[in-house]
Amino acid sequence: MNDYIQILKSETILQRLSVIQLISYFGAWFSNVAIYTLLLEMDVSASVISFVAMLHFLAGVVQAPFSGAVIDSLKPKKLMLGIILIELLATFFLIFVTSVDDLMLLYVLIFLKMAAASFYFTTEMSLLPKILPVKKLQKANEMHSVIWSFSYTLGMSLGGFVVYAFGVKFAFLFDSIMFLSAFVLLYTLKMEVDLVHKNENLGKMMQDTFVYLKKEPLAWQLMLLHAFVGLTAFDALVALMVDKYYAGLLATSLALGLLHASRAVGLVIGPMVLSKFLNNRVVVLLFFAQALAVLIWAFVMSNFYFSLLASLLVGLFTTTLWSYTYTLLQKNIEEKYYGRIVAYNDMLFLSSAAFTSFMIGFLATHTFSLEAITSFMAGGFVVGGFYFAWIIKKSALEEIG
């Protein structure tokens, strides 16, 4: 924890960006509870729930092919301000979704909201290597994931109670206010970053990226590795668990909030405990540990209290896997390609998460039990562990430190 504090003290831009992350992520997850609560209250099918979960990730996939070139061509501050404004407006208009007849409006707003969120995230992750030395980059990535996890914990847990007490409209309005405050904080931040590309054609930049990936296969291999972490897209699964097992135990919004919050506690604790032990071979073992944790969750999910503990265990390894595999990619690409490679990396990651969300709904509506679906997801992490071991052996991959 002291390492994170020291980095924040020495890097004033990172300090402000971290505060903005905390506010905007909190607002996003706060209203996410409201979205799934609204869906369950409207008594929609499992396929609709999984489609909404998929939209959260699919939006980032659609904009990724061109977002990287845009990021490498524009000043990051102006771009990020515009993105936050889109998130604010899309969130505010969720207030007008009131019935099944408004599902199309809900789909459009979620798509815009999450496309903007993904665009912002990609912009920031391509910015960090430009403003931080390599030694601080891994810690900054860990700190980013801890902030995400903390916001997730606080947003989901408080969101569950607030939605229960005040309703979904209040949550959407509160979320809008969060984005407004993030906009003000970013607007007042002094940040100048030189552009590597000034007058290059966007089409030429996109074409050049594929030439680079063909020449540097390690880059796309690490992108694929990071995509395995997308198997942790549990939102649709948790919503279906609440509907099937816990509906009679406590209010929907409370069950959703507590389950997500429990997993997020693990997300926060994980990197603080594990970061000092990390190297490439340890991370291979963490993939297998993640698989075991998910498998345990599958066996105990019918019991709410055991499920809370298991979801905490599931979260324990996720943040470390995410931040470590992301840093490996950042370390192994050229600076001029940061925006585009990070965008394509996010596209693969979000595609993995969107596919996971879709398959949860598809299998749930084709007689597969939630326990079986969760076990399939555990198997994916086993494949990820063997794949990373293959990369290490094939490319003699260097350690991050």
C-alpha positions in Angstrom: 0.0 0.0 0.0 2.9 2.4 0.8 4.2 1.9 -2.8 0.9 3.1 -4.2 0.8 6.2 -1.9 4.3 7.1 -2.9 3.5 6.9 -6.6 0.5 9.1 -6.1 2.5 11.7 -4.2 5.2 11.9 -6.9 2.9 11.7 -10.0 0.3 14.6 -9.7 -1.4 13.8 -13.0 -1.9 10.2 -12.0 -3.2 11.4 -8.7 -6.0 13.4 -10.3 -6.7 10.7 -12.9 -7.1 8.2 -10.1 -9.6 10.4 -8.3 -11.6 10.7 -11.5 -11.5 6.9 -11.9 -12.8 6.4 -8.4 -15.7 8.8 -9.0 -16.7 7.6 -12.4 -16.3 3.9 -11.7 -18.3 4.2 -8.5 -21.1 5.9 -10.4 -21.1 3.3 -13.1 -21.4 0.3 -10.8 -23.9 2.2 -8.6 -26.3 2.4 -11.5 -25.5 -1.1 -12.7 -27.4 -2.6 -9.8 -30.3 -0.4 -10.8 -30.2 -1.7 -14.4 -30.3 -5.4 -13.4 -32.9 -4.7 -10.6 -35.1 -3.0 -13.2 -34.8 -6.0 -15.6 -35.7 -8.5 -12.9 -38.6 -6.3 -11.8 -39.9 -6.2 -15.4 -39.7 -10.1 -15.3 -37.7 -10.4 -18.5 -36.2 -13.7 -19.8 -32.7 -15.0 -19.1 -31.8 -14.2 -22.7 -32.7 -10.5 -22.2 -30.6 -10.4 -19.1 -27.6 -12.0 -20.8 -28.0 -9.7 -23.8 -27.9 -6.7 -21.6 -24.8 -8.1 -19.9 -23.3 -8.8 -23.4 -24.0 -5.2 -24.5 -21.9 -3.9 -21.6 -18.9 -5.5 -23.4 -20.0 -5.6 -27.0 -20.1 -1.8 -27.2 -16.4 -1.6 -26.6 -15.7 -4.2 -29.2 -17.5 -2.3 -31.9 -15.6 1.0 -31.4 -12.2 -0.6 -30.8 -11.1 -0.9 -34.4 -11.0 2.9 -34.9 -10.6 4.1 -31.3 -6.9 3.3 -31.1 -6.1 5.4 -34.2 -8.3 8.3 -32.8 -6.5 8.1 -29.5 -3.1 8.2 -31.1 -4.2 11.3 -33.2 -5.9 13.5 -30.6 -5.0 15.3 -27.4 -6.0 12.9 -24.6 -7.6 15.5 -22.3 -10.0 16.9 -24.9 -10.9 13.3 -26.0 -11.5 12.2 -22.4 -13.7 15.2 -21.6 -15.9 14.4 -24.6 -16.2 10.8 -23.6 -17.3 11.6 -20.0 -20.0 14.0 -21.4 -21.4 11.1 -23.5 -21.4 8.8 -20.4 -23.2 11.5 -18.4 -26.0 12.0 -21.0 -26.5 8.3 -21.6 -26.8 7.6 -17.9 -29.3 10.5 -17.3 -31.7 9.3 -20.0 -31.9 5.8 -18.4 -34.4 7.6 -16.1 -36.9 7.3 -18.9 -36.8 3.5 -19.1 -39.9 2.3 -17.2 -41.3 -0.8 -18.8 -40.6 -3.7 -21.3 -41.8 -1.3 -24.1 -38.6 0.7 -23.4 -36.2 -2.1 -23.8 -34.9 -0.7 -27.1 -34.1 2.6 -25.5 -32.3 0.7 -22.7 -30.2 -1.2 -25.2 -29.2 2.0 -27.0 -28.3 3.9 -23.9 -26.3 1.0 -22.4 -24.5 0.6 -25.7 -23.5 4.4 -25.8 -22.7 4.4 -22.1 -20.4 1.4 -22.2 -18.8 2.3 -25.6 -17.8 5.6 -24.1 -16.6 3.9 -20.9 -14.4 1.6 -22.9 -13.1 4.4 -25.1 -12.2 6.3 -21.9 -10.5 3.3 -20.4 -8.5 2.6 -23.6 -7.4 6.3 -23.8 -6.2 6.3 -20.2 -4.4 2.9 -20.4 -2.5 4.2 -23.5 -1.7 7.4 -21.7 -0.1 5.8 -18.6 3.0 4.4 -20.4 3.6 7.9 -21.8 3.6 9.7 -18.4 5.1 7.0 -16.2 8.5 5.2 -16.2 8.4 1.4 -16.6 9.1 0.8 -12.9 6.0 2.6 -11.9 3.8 1.3 -14.6 3.0 -2.1 -13.1 2.1 -0.5 -9.7 0.0 2.1 -11.6 -1.9 -0.7 -13.3 -2.4 -2.5 -10.0 -3.6 0.7 -8.5 -6.0 1.2 -11.4 -7.4 -2.3 -10.9 -7.6 -1.7 -7.1 -9.5 1.6 -7.7 -11.8 -0.3 -10.1 -12.4 -3.0 -7.5 -12.9 -0.6 -4.7 -15.4 1.4 -6.7 -17.1 -1.9 -7.7 -17.3 -2.9 -4.1 -18.7 0.4 -2.8 -20.9 1.0 -5.9 -22.5 -2.4 -5.9 -23.0 -2.6 -2.1 -24.3 0.9 -1.6 -26.2 0.7 -4.9 -28.1 -2.4 -3.6 -29.2 -0.6 -0.5 -30.0 2.7 -2.2 -32.0 1.1 -5.0 -33.9 -0.8 -2.3 -34.6 2.4 -0.3 -35.0 5.0 -3.1 -35.6 3.2 -6.4 -33.8 2.9 -9.7 -34.4 6.4 -10.9 -32.6 7.9 -8.0 -29.6 5.7 -8.8 -29.5 6.9 -12.4 -29.7 10.5 -11.3 -27.0 10.0 -8.7 -24.8 8.4 -11.3 -25.2 11.4 -13.6 -24.0 13.7 -10.9 -21.0 11.5 -10.4 -20.0 11.9 -14.1 -20.6 15.6 -13.9 -18.1 15.9 -11.0 -15.6 13.8 -12.9 -16.0 16.1 -15.9 -15.2 19.2 -13.7 -12.1 17.5 -12.2 -10.7 16.6 -15.6 -11.5 20.0 -17.1 -9.4 21.7 -14.4 -6.4 19.3 -14.7 -3.3 20.7 -16.4 -2.0 17.9 -18.7 0.0 18.2 -21.9 1.1 15.1 -23.8 3.0 15.2 -27.1 1.5 13.3 -30.0 3.7 10.8 -31.9 1.3 11.1 -34.8 0.3 14.6 -36.0 -0.7 14.4 -39.6 -1.0 10.7 -40.4 -4.2 9.3 -42.1 -6.4 7.2 -39.8 -6.7 4.5 -42.3 -3.0 4.3 -42.8 -2.5 4.1 -39.1 -4.9 1.2 -38.8 -3.2 -0.6 -41.6 0.2 0.0 -40.1 -1.0 -1.6 -36.8 -1.7 -5.0 -38.6 1.7 -4.9 -40.2 3.2 -4.4 -36.8 1.3 -7.2 -35.2 2.3 -9.6 -38.0 6.0 -8.6 -37.5 5.7 -8.9 -33.6 3.6 -12.0 -32.9 4.3 -11.7 -29.1 2.1 -8.7 -29.1 -1.0 -10.5 -30.3 -0.2 -13.6 -28.2 -0.2 -11.4 -25.1 -3.4 -9.8 -26.2 -5.0 -13.2 -26.4 -3.7 -14.1 -23.0 -5.3 -11.0 -21.5 -8.6 -12.0 -23.1 -8.8 -15.1 -20.9 -9.4 -12.8 -18.0 -12.7 -11.8 -19.8 -14.1 -15.1 -18.6 -14.8 -13.3 -15.3 -17.8 -11.6 -16.8 -20.1 -12.9 -14.1 -22.9 -10.2 -14.2 -25.5 -12.3 -16.1 -24.6 -15.3 -14.0 -25.1 -13.5 -10.7 -28.4 -12.0 -11.9 -29.7 -15.5 -12.8 -28.4 -16.9 -9.5 -30.3 -14.3 -7.6 -33.5 -15.0 -9.6 -33.2 -18.8 -9.1 -31.9 -19.3 -5.6 -32.1 -16.2 -3.5 -35.4 -14.4 -4.6 -37.2 -15.6 -1.5 -34.4 -14.9 0.9 -34.0 -11.1 0.5 -34.7 -8.2 -1.9 -33.3 -8.6 -5.4 -31.2 -5.4 -5.3 -29.7 -6.3 -1.9 -28.8 -9.8 -3.1 -27.2 -8.4 -6.3 -25.3 -5.8 -4.4 -24.0 -8.1 -1.7 -22.8 -10.8 -4.1 -21.0 -8.3 -6.3 -19.6 -6.5 -3.3 -18.3 -9.8 -1.9 -16.4 -10.6 -5.1 -15.1 -7.0 -5.2 -13.6 -7.3 -1.7 -11.5 -10.1 -3.1 -10.6 -7.9 -6.1 -9.3 -5.2 -3.8 -7.4 -7.6 -1.4 -5.8 -9.7 -4.1 -3.1 -7.5 -5.5 -2.2 -6.2 -2.1 -1.4 -9.7 -0.9 -0.1 -11.2 -4.1 1.9 -8.4 -5.9 5.2 -9.0 -3.9 5.3 -12.7 -5.0 4.6 -12.2 -8.7 6.6 -13.5 -11.7 5.6 -15.2 -14.9 5.5 -18.7 -13.5 3.5 -17.7 -10.4 0.9 -16.1 -12.7 0.6 -19.4 -14.5 -0.4 -20.9 -11.1 -2.8 -18.1 -10.5 -4.7 -19.0 -13.7 -5.2 -22.5 -12.2 -6.1 -21.0 -8.8 -8.7 -18.9 -10.5 -10.1 -22.0 -12.1 -10.3 -23.8 -8.8 -12.0 -20.8 -7.1 -14.7 -20.6 -9.8 -15.3 -24.4 -9.6 -15.8 -24.1 -5.8 -18.4 -21.3 -6.5 -20.2 -23.7 -8.8 -20.6 -26.3 -6.1 -21.8 -23.9 -3.4 -23.9 -21.4 -5.3 -27.3 -22.7 -4.2 -26.4 -21.5 -0.6 -26.4 -17.7 -0.4 -23.9 -17.4 2.4 -21.5 -20.0 1.0 -21.8 -18.2 -2.3 -20.8 -14.9 -0.7 -17.6 -16.5 0.5 -16.9 -18.3 -2.8 -17.4 -15.1 -4.8 -14.8 -13.4 -2.5 -12.4 -16.2 -3.3 -13.1 -15.9 -7.0 -12.3 -12.2 -6.9 -9.0 -12.8 -5.1 -7.0 -13.7 -8.2 -8.8 -11.7 -10.9 -7.3 -8.3 -10.4 -3.8 -9.6 -10.3 -4.3 -11.6 -13.5 -5.8 -8.5 -15.2 -3.0 -6.1 -14.2 -0.1 -8.4 -14.8 -1.2 -9.5 -18.2 -2.0 -5.9 -19.2 1.5 -4.7 -18.0 3.2 -7.5 -20.0 1.5 -6.2 -23.2 2.4 -2.5 -22.4 6.0 -3.5 -21.8 6.3 -5.4 -25.1 5.0 -2.9 -27.6 6.4 0.3 -29.2 5.3 3.6 -27.9 3.9 4.8 -31.2 1.4 1.9 -31.2 0.2 2.3 -27.6 -3.3 3.6 -28.4 -4.0 1.2 -31.3 -2.6 -2.0 -29.6 -4.3 -1.2 -26.3 -7.6 -0.6 -28.3 -7.3 -4.0 -30.1 -6.3 -5.6 -26.8 -9.5 -4.2 -25.2 -11.5 -5.4 -28.2 -10.3 -9.0 -27.6 -10.9 -8.8 -23.9 -14.4 -7.3 -24.3 -15.2 -9.9 -27.0 -14.3 -12.6 -24.5 -16.5 -11.0 -21.9 -19.4 -10.5 -24.3 -19.1 -14.1 -25.6 -19.1 -15.3 -22.0 -22.2 -13.3 -21.2 -24.0 -14.5 -24.3 -23.1 -18.1 -23.6 -24.4 -17.9 -20.0 -27.8 -16.8 -21.3 -27.8 -19.3 -24.2 -26.9 -22.3 -22.1 -29.3 -21.2 -19.3 -32.1 -21.3 -21.8 -31.1 -24.7 -23.2 -31.4 -26.8 -20.0 -27.9 -26.3 -18.7 -27.7 -25.7 -14.9 -26.0 -22.6 -13.6 -23.5 -25.0 -11.8 -22.6 -26.6 -15.1 -22.1 -23.2 -16.8 -19.9 -22.0 -14.0 -17.8 -25.2 -14.3 -17.3 -24.5 -18.0 -15.9 -21.1 -17.2 -13.5 -22.6 -14.7 -12.2 -24.9 -17.5 -11.4 -21.8 -19.5 -8.9 -20.6 -16.9 -7.2 -24.0 -17.0 -6.7 -23.4 -20.8 -5.4 -19.9 -20.0 -2.8 -21.3 -17.6 -1.4 -23.8 -20.1 -1.4 -21.1 -22.8 0.6 -18.7 -20.7 3.1 -21.5 -19.9 3.4 -22.0 -23.7 4.1 -18.3 -24.3 6.8 -18.3 -21.6 8.5 -21.3 -23.1 8.2 -20.3 -26.7 9.3 -16.6 -26.4 11.6 -16.7 -23.4 9.3 -13.9 -22.0 11.1 -11.6 -19.7 9.9 -10.7 -16.2 8.2 -7.3 -15.7 10.5 -6.2 -12.9 
